[in-house]
Amino acid sequence: MKYLLLFCGNAEDAAAFEAMTPDELRARYEQVGAWFAEHTSRIGATGQLQGPQTATSVRFGPDGPPVVTDGPYLEGKEGIGGYAEIDVADLDERCGWRGHGQDGEVEIRPMLTQR
């Protein structure tokens, strides 16, 4: 079954990331890279997103034209920093994997494979 992992964090997480020295940042990326290498046979598309300040949201209503606004559509304290598509037998298999080299939360969503 395919799932999409959404790597989430809050403003404090983002500030801590921005405050890392080049050596700390390199070490963090090595941890993340090692996690991805360990699970490479099950991981498809991946990516790191630019900050929420770069987002554009489009809302479609029943009447009138779409409304385009700058900024993320999420009205919460957390944002999505990256994603990875995985292919595992079931959710229990994914939940058994140890972290991905970073603190924070991972939202896991099943992907539609048929309609």
LUMLO-970867 format. One record per residue (C-alpha): residue number from 0; residue in one letter; x, y, z. Coordinates in nm, 3 decimals, padded with zeros to 5 digits, always signed. Example, Ala and Ser with C-alpha at 12.3 -4.5 7.8 and 13.67 -1.06 7.14 Angstrom:
2
[site 0,'A',[+01.230,-00.450,+00.780]]
[site 1,'S',[+01.367,-00.106,+00.714]]
***
This chain:
115
[site 0,'M',[+00.000,+00.000,+00.000]]
[site 1,'K',[+00.125,+00.349,-00.078]]
[site 2,'Y',[+00.135,+00.623,+00.184]]
[site 3,'L',[+00.254,+00.981,+00.180]]
[site 4,'L',[+00.460,+01.091,+00.479]]
[site 5,'L',[+00.428,+01.460,+00.558]]
[site 6,'F',[+00.716,+01.581,+00.775]]
[site 7,'C',[+00.571,+01.848,+01.003]]
[site 8,'G',[+00.711,+02.100,+01.248]]
[site 9,'N',[+00.615,+02.416,+01.430]]
[site 10,'A',[+00.768,+02.764,+01.447]]
[site 11,'E',[+01.009,+02.658,+01.722]]
[site 12,'D',[+01.130,+02.367,+01.508]]
[site 13,'A',[+01.184,+02.602,+01.213]]
[site 14,'A',[+01.374,+02.852,+01.429]]
[site 15,'A',[+01.596,+02.576,+01.569]]
[site 16,'F',[+01.667,+02.453,+01.215]]
[site 17,'E',[+01.754,+02.806,+01.098]]
[site 18,'A',[+01.987,+02.853,+01.398]]
[site 19,'M',[+02.197,+02.543,+01.318]]
[site 20,'T',[+02.560,+02.594,+01.232]]
[site 21,'P',[+02.681,+02.454,+00.899]]
[site 22,'D',[+02.835,+02.157,+01.084]]
[site 23,'E',[+02.513,+02.088,+01.276]]
[site 24,'L',[+02.312,+02.117,+00.955]]
[site 25,'R',[+02.547,+01.878,+00.776]]
[site 26,'A',[+02.513,+01.626,+01.062]]
[site 27,'R',[+02.133,+01.654,+01.053]]
[site 28,'Y',[+02.123,+01.594,+00.677]]
[site 29,'E',[+02.354,+01.294,+00.725]]
[site 30,'Q',[+02.105,+01.149,+00.978]]
[site 31,'V',[+01.814,+01.206,+00.743]]
[site 32,'G',[+02.010,+01.065,+00.448]]
[site 33,'A',[+02.096,+00.752,+00.647]]
[site 34,'W',[+01.727,+00.698,+00.728]]
[site 35,'F',[+01.630,+00.736,+00.363]]
[site 36,'A',[+01.914,+00.501,+00.257]]
[site 37,'E',[+01.798,+00.239,+00.508]]
[site 38,'H',[+01.447,+00.239,+00.358]]
[site 39,'T',[+01.534,+00.322,-00.004]]
[site 40,'S',[+01.363,+00.013,-00.147]]
[site 41,'R',[+01.029,+00.134,-00.008]]
[site 42,'I',[+01.059,+00.508,-00.080]]
[site 43,'G',[+00.945,+00.673,-00.401]]
[site 44,'A',[+00.925,+01.047,-00.465]]
[site 45,'T',[+01.060,+01.276,-00.194]]
[site 46,'G',[+01.120,+01.645,-00.149]]
[site 47,'Q',[+01.187,+01.928,+00.090]]
[site 48,'L',[+00.954,+02.225,+00.070]]
[site 49,'Q',[+01.035,+02.594,+00.091]]
[site 50,'G',[+00.899,+02.777,+00.394]]
[site 51,'P',[+00.529,+02.851,+00.443]]
[site 52,'Q',[+00.586,+03.217,+00.358]]
[site 53,'T',[+00.635,+03.107,-00.005]]
[site 54,'A',[+00.295,+02.933,-00.029]]
[site 55,'T',[+00.002,+03.045,-00.239]]
[site 56,'S',[-00.348,+02.922,-00.155]]
[site 57,'V',[-00.639,+02.899,-00.394]]
[site 58,'R',[-00.991,+02.857,-00.256]]
[site 59,'F',[-01.271,+02.746,-00.483]]
[site 60,'G',[-01.625,+02.830,-00.382]]
[site 61,'P',[-01.958,+02.739,-00.536]]
[site 62,'D',[-01.999,+03.087,-00.688]]
[site 63,'G',[-01.756,+03.335,-00.834]]
[site 64,'P',[-01.393,+03.310,-00.934]]
[site 65,'P',[-01.124,+03.135,-00.729]]
[site 66,'V',[-00.972,+03.341,-00.447]]
[site 67,'V',[-00.591,+03.346,-00.454]]
[site 68,'T',[-00.401,+03.450,-00.141]]
[site 69,'D',[-00.037,+03.450,-00.039]]
[site 70,'G',[+00.057,+03.217,+00.242]]
[site 71,'P',[-00.031,+02.868,+00.353]]
[site 72,'Y',[-00.390,+02.753,+00.382]]
[site 73,'L',[-00.323,+02.566,+00.705]]
[site 74,'E',[-00.458,+02.752,+01.002]]
[site 75,'G',[-00.245,+02.583,+01.261]]
[site 76,'K',[+00.081,+02.614,+01.440]]
[site 77,'E',[+00.252,+02.347,+01.234]]
[site 78,'G',[+00.359,+02.338,+00.874]]
[site 79,'I',[+00.476,+02.074,+00.630]]
[site 80,'G',[+00.847,+02.084,+00.553]]
[site 81,'G',[+00.882,+01.785,+00.325]]
[site 82,'Y',[+00.729,+01.462,+00.204]]
[site 83,'A',[+00.811,+01.107,+00.102]]
[site 84,'E',[+00.601,+00.852,-00.083]]
[site 85,'I',[+00.644,+00.500,+00.057]]
[site 86,'D',[+00.520,+00.157,-00.045]]
[site 87,'V',[+00.473,-00.080,+00.250]]
[site 88,'A',[+00.250,-00.377,+00.327]]
[site 89,'D',[+00.037,-00.179,+00.572]]
[site 90,'L',[+00.040,+00.111,+00.816]]
[site 91,'D',[+00.173,-00.110,+01.099]]
[site 92,'E',[+00.488,-00.174,+00.897]]
[site 93,'R',[+00.552,+00.200,+00.853]]
[site 94,'C',[+00.479,+00.282,+01.214]]
[site 95,'G',[+00.745,+00.030,+01.316]]
[site 96,'W',[+01.021,+00.226,+01.139]]
[site 97,'R',[+01.235,+00.433,+01.372]]
[site 98,'G',[+01.230,+00.814,+01.305]]
[site 99,'H',[+01.381,+00.980,+01.000]]
[site 100,'G',[+01.666,+01.175,+01.153]]
[site 101,'Q',[+01.463,+01.466,+01.284]]
[site 102,'D',[+01.240,+01.549,+01.575]]
[site 103,'G',[+00.884,+01.650,+01.512]]
[site 104,'E',[+00.572,+01.489,+01.377]]
[site 105,'V',[+00.509,+01.280,+01.069]]
[site 106,'E',[+00.157,+01.273,+00.929]]
[site 107,'I',[+00.089,+00.954,+00.734]]
[site 108,'R',[-00.181,+00.949,+00.469]]
[site 109,'P',[-00.283,+00.658,+00.247]]
[site 110,'M',[-00.269,+00.741,-00.123]]
[site 111,'L',[-00.557,+00.676,-00.360]]
[site 112,'T',[-00.462,+00.406,-00.605]]
[site 113,'Q',[-00.800,+00.359,-00.774]]
[site 114,'R',[-01.120,+00.553,-00.822]]
***
